[in-house]
Amino acid sequence: MKAMLYRRYGGPEVLESADLPKPTPGPHEILIKVRATSINPIDWKIASGKIRLLMPAKLPQVPGFDVAGEVVEVGSAVSGFAVGARVHARLDKGIGAAAAEFTLASPAVTSVMPDNMDFASGAGLPLAGMTALQALRNLGGMPLSGSKQRVLVIGASGGVGHLAVQIARAAGATVIGICSGRNRAMVESLGAQEVIDYQQPDPYRNLQACDIILDCVGSPYREWTPYLTPSGAFVSALPGPAVILRGLCNAVTRHKVHAVMLKSNAPDLRILDDLAAAGKLRVIVDQSFPLSALQAAWQRSISGRAAGKIIVTVDS
Ligand SMILES: NC(=O)c1ccc[n+]([C@@H]2O[C@H](COP(=O)([O-])OP(=O)(O)OC[C@H]3O[C@@H](n4cnc5c(N)ncnc54)[C@H](OP(=O)(O)O)[C@@H]3O)[C@@H](O)[C@H]2O)c1
């Protein structure tokens, strides 16, 4: 099968195309014919080698955590997935391996896609969507319906942020999105009731206190505590040491500070699928690339300017 892989740590230039044997599913695995994957910053952060102590690549490494495609074979112990089913997943074994014509997934992280979801959206949703969901619900304490909270999303136009805006809105929360003026219309169209352009002078002068602040850009949490309600939570998708250390004190502090660490699982993916099927959640596609142009797709992600998700389509 065709795949993209890297044999050494580095930037996008280390990606190369290769012919690899088609994987064979073990008893507890599903073989998926990949129709699309999406780029997440973690893909190129792992490839850089800078976080190899925490997340080492297994060289040569096929990258890609998010997959959408069709089931072509199921392991003998797998139930609930038929050959031909349209599925998606955030792969949980090793470092992904979705940038290929075929990949293996565990049923525990795989969900059948809603009929109204195309492969691009199916590939854009799992990692970013579950991160947003788990940050808001598990760490921010947002119920999935009847939320009366004010939820601030820093980086509301990015992969995680644009899904967080919609998940919070679907839950009933009042959503304030922070983005550049360029992406204001997009974030408004996702349902944010207030949008703040971070490039304007003194942008937060009128910002009222929020119950949950979800940071998708690595902002220093101390700058945001004046905008938290007394029992509010600051949740970081990009935690530095300060956030992690401060999080250890949550038992004795009023404001809570959390670092989200995505745990891939099919029940959470199905929650997102249900929202999408109901028309309450959609993946905005920033740009789409063929698999052979994975280097360019990574460069777009590294630019930090993606609005929505970067999608990579896989043709056979
Ligand atoms: N901990 C976890 O489990 C986990 C899971 C997923 C992601 N993450 C991390 O979370 C971060 C976000 O991921 P992502 O996929 O959402 O990234 P992304 O899609 O690459 O984010 C790009 C977006 O960030 C916006 N942005 C950049 N600087 C900003 C600022 N100062 N204020 C507001 N918006 C700003 C950009 O908008 P403009 O162009 O308008 O500036 C762009 O739309 C990454 O570092 C990723 O590694 C962590």
The ligand as an SDF file (V2000), in Angstrom:
LIG
                    3D

 48 52  0  0  0  0  0  0  0  0999 V2000
   -3.6630   18.1910   25.2440 N   0  0  0  0  0  0  0  0  0  0  0  0
   -4.3030   17.5420   24.2770 C   0  0  0  0  0  0  0  0  0  0  0  0
   -4.7910   16.4220   24.4650 O   0  0  0  0  0  0  0  0  0  0  0  0
   -4.4200   18.2390   22.9440 C   0  0  0  0  0  0  0  0  0  0  0  0
   -5.3090   17.7710   21.9850 C   0  0  0  0  0  0  0  0  0  0  0  0
   -5.4540   18.4870   20.8010 C   0  0  0  0  0  0  0  0  0  0  0  0
   -4.6780   19.6160   20.5740 C   0  0  0  0  0  0  0  0  0  0  0  0
   -3.7920   19.9980   21.5070 N   0  0  0  0  0  0  0  0  0  0  0  0
   -2.9610   21.2110   21.3020 C   0  0  0  0  0  0  0  0  0  0  0  0
   -3.8440   22.3180   21.2890 O   0  0  0  0  0  0  0  0  0  0  0  0
   -3.3380   23.3200   20.4230 C   0  0  0  0  0  0  0  0  0  0  0  0
   -4.4300   23.7350   19.4440 C   0  0  0  0  0  0  0  0  0  0  0  0
   -4.6780   22.6740   18.5530 O   0  0  0  0  0  0  0  0  0  0  0  0
   -5.4990   22.9630   17.2320 P   0  0  0  0  0  0  0  0  0  0  0  0
   -5.5940   21.6970   16.4830 O   0  0  0  0  0  0  0  0  0  0  0  0
   -6.7440   23.7260   17.5520 O   0  0  0  0  0  0  0  0  0  0  0  0
   -4.4660   23.9620   16.5050 O   0  0  0  0  0  0  0  0  0  0  0  0
   -4.6460   24.7950   15.1840 P   0  0  0  0  0  0  0  0  0  0  0  0
   -5.8750   24.3760   14.4580 O   0  0  0  0  0  0  0  0  0  0  0  0
   -3.3570   24.7130   14.4490 O   0  0  0  0  0  0  0  0  0  0  0  0
   -4.8270   26.2950   15.7190 O   0  0  0  0  0  0  0  0  0  0  0  0
   -4.7030   27.3090   14.7970 C   0  0  0  0  0  0  0  0  0  0  0  0
   -5.6310   28.4610   15.1790 C   0  0  0  0  0  0  0  0  0  0  0  0
   -5.1260   29.1220   16.3310 O   0  0  0  0  0  0  0  0  0  0  0  0
   -5.4750   30.5040   16.1960 C   0  0  0  0  0  0  0  0  0  0  0  0
   -4.5990   31.3320   17.0280 N   0  0  0  0  0  0  0  0  0  0  0  0
   -3.2430   31.3670   16.9970 C   0  0  0  0  0  0  0  0  0  0  0  0
   -2.8050   32.2590   17.9210 N   0  0  0  0  0  0  0  0  0  0  0  0
   -3.9010   32.7740   18.5320 C   0  0  0  0  0  0  0  0  0  0  0  0
   -4.1070   33.7140   19.5870 C   0  0  0  0  0  0  0  0  0  0  0  0
   -3.0710   34.3120   20.2020 N   0  0  0  0  0  0  0  0  0  0  0  0
   -5.3620   33.9630   19.9830 N   0  0  0  0  0  0  0  0  0  0  0  0
   -6.4170   33.3700   19.3910 C   0  0  0  0  0  0  0  0  0  0  0  0
   -6.2960   32.4720   18.3710 N   0  0  0  0  0  0  0  0  0  0  0  0
   -5.0470   32.1770   17.9580 C   0  0  0  0  0  0  0  0  0  0  0  0
   -5.2870   30.7630   14.7300 C   0  0  0  0  0  0  0  0  0  0  0  0
   -6.0990   31.8400   14.3460 O   0  0  0  0  0  0  0  0  0  0  0  0
   -5.4330   33.1780   13.6950 P   0  0  0  0  0  0  0  0  0  0  0  0
   -4.7540   32.7150   12.4370 O   0  0  0  0  0  0  0  0  0  0  0  0
   -6.5980   34.0450   13.4390 O   0  0  0  0  0  0  0  0  0  0  0  0
   -4.4880   33.7040   14.7010 O   0  0  0  0  0  0  0  0  0  0  0  0
   -5.7470   29.4620   14.0680 C   0  0  0  0  0  0  0  0  0  0  0  0
   -7.1050   29.5190   13.6410 O   0  0  0  0  0  0  0  0  0  0  0  0
   -2.1010   22.7150   19.7380 C   0  0  0  0  0  0  0  0  0  0  0  0
   -0.9440   23.1850   20.3880 O   0  0  0  0  0  0  0  0  0  0  0  0
   -2.2640   21.2240   19.9670 C   0  0  0  0  0  0  0  0  0  0  0  0
   -1.0390   20.5220   19.9890 O   0  0  0  0  0  0  0  0  0  0  0  0
   -3.6400   19.3380   22.6830 C   0  0  0  0  0  0  0  0  0  0  0  0
  1  2  1  0
  2  3  2  0
  2  4  1  0
  4  5  1  0
  4 48  2  0
  5  6  2  0
  6  7  1  0
  7  8  2  0
  8  9  1  0
  8 48  1  0
  9 10  1  0
  9 46  1  0
 10 11  1  0
 11 12  1  0
 11 44  1  0
 12 13  1  0
 13 14  1  0
 14 15  2  0
 14 16  1  0
 14 17  1  0
 17 18  1  0
 18 19  2  0
 18 20  1  0
 18 21  1  0
 21 22  1  0
 22 23  1  0
 23 24  1  0
 23 42  1  0
 24 25  1  0
 25 26  1  0
 25 36  1  0
 26 27  1  0
 26 35  1  0
 27 28  2  0
 28 29  1  0
 29 30  1  0
 29 35  2  0
 30 31  1  0
 30 32  2  0
 32 33  1  0
 33 34  2  0
 34 35  1  0
 36 37  1  0
 36 42  1  0
 37 38  1  0
 38 39  2  0
 38 40  1  0
 38 41  1  0
 42 43  1  0
 44 45  1  0
 44 46  1  0
 46 47  1  0
M  CHG  2   8   1  16  -1
M  END
$$$$
